[in-house]
């Protein structure tokens, strides 16, 4: 196994762990922190979250997974670096909330 292969395995494990803990990624000011323990079941669905932290973590995890998949595919198929760059840029933008409908200034 190469160093790159080991890094990919490690990254996938780190992404899995971040995804499992996404419901804990709230800003300090988030309404989630002002709820009582009796609201714990509601917190699992993040309905009281007003910071968007858990959703942002899940978006970034999904985008990073796509980037890893693209890099592995391109390295195996020996495809062009310009095409890989396009995919990586799209994945980064999606991780930050970009969609086809996003307008730029």
ZIKA-V255016 format. One record per residue. N is the residue number from 1. RES is the residue in one small letter. SS is DSSP state (A for helix, B for strand, O for the rest). PHI is phi in degrees with one decimal (none if undefined). Layout:
BEGIN
<<N & RES & SS & PHI> <N & RES & SS & PHI>>
END
This chain:
BEGIN
<<1 & x & O & none> <2 & x & O & -78.4> <3 & x & A & -60.4> <4 & x & A & -63.5> <5 & x & A & -59.8> <6 & x & A & -64.5> <7 & x & A & -64.8> <8 & x & A & -64.0> <9 & x & A & -60.2> <10 & x & A & -61.5> <11 & x & A & -60.0> <12 & x & A & -62.6> <13 & x & A & -65.2> <14 & x & A & -65.0> <15 & x & A & -65.7> <16 & x & A & -60.0> <17 & x & A & -65.8> <18 & x & A & -63.4> <19 & x & A & -63.9> <20 & x & A & -63.3> <21 & x & O & -100.9> <22 & x & A & -58.4> <23 & x & A & -68.5> <24 & x & A & -97.7> <25 & x & O & -90.6> <26 & x & O & -116.2> <27 & x & O & -64.2> <28 & x & O & -59.6> <29 & x & O & -82.5> <30 & x & O & -61.9> <31 & x & A & -59.5> <32 & x & A & -57.9> <33 & x & A & -76.0> <34 & x & A & -99.5> <35 & x & O & -90.8> <36 & x & O & -87.3> <37 & x & A & -63.3> <38 & x & A & -68.9> <39 & x & A & -89.9> <40 & x & A & -57.3> <41 & x & A & -65.6> <42 & x & A & -67.2> <43 & x & A & -62.1> <44 & x & A & -59.0> <45 & x & O & -91.8> <46 & x & O & 58.3> <47 & x & O & -69.5> <48 & x & O & -92.1> <49 & x & O & -74.8> <50 & x & O & -117.6> <51 & x & O & -101.0> <52 & x & O & 77.5> <53 & x & A & -57.4> <54 & x & A & -59.8> <55 & x & A & -65.2> <56 & x & A & -65.1> <57 & x & A & -61.4> <58 & x & A & -64.3> <59 & x & A & -62.4> <60 & x & A & -68.6> <61 & x & A & -61.3> <62 & x & A & -62.4> <63 & x & A & -66.5> <64 & x & A & -64.8> <65 & x & A & -63.3> <66 & x & A & -63.1> <67 & x & A & -63.1> <68 & x & A & -60.0> <69 & x & A & -60.5> <70 & x & A & -61.3> <71 & x & A & -61.9> <72 & x & A & -65.1> <73 & x & A & -62.9> <74 & x & A & -68.7> <75 & x & A & -70.1> <76 & x & A & -76.9> <77 & x & A & -93.0> <78 & x & O & 56.5> <79 & x & O & -84.0> <80 & x & O & -68.1> <81 & x & A & -70.3> <82 & x & A & -63.0> <83 & x & A & -67.1> <84 & x & A & -62.4> <85 & x & A & -59.2> <86 & x & A & -60.4> <87 & x & A & -66.0> <88 & x & A & -64.6> <89 & x & A & -62.3> <90 & x & A & -62.0> <91 & x & A & -63.3> <92 & x & A & -62.0> <93 & x & A & -62.2> <94 & x & A & -64.1> <95 & x & A & -62.6> <96 & x & O & -99.4> <97 & x & O & 104.6> <98 & x & O & -68.5> <99 & x & O & -133.7> <100 & x & O & -59.6> <101 & x & O & -86.4> <102 & x & O & -65.7> <103 & x & O & -100.3> <104 & x & O & -106.9> <105 & x & O & -87.2>>
END
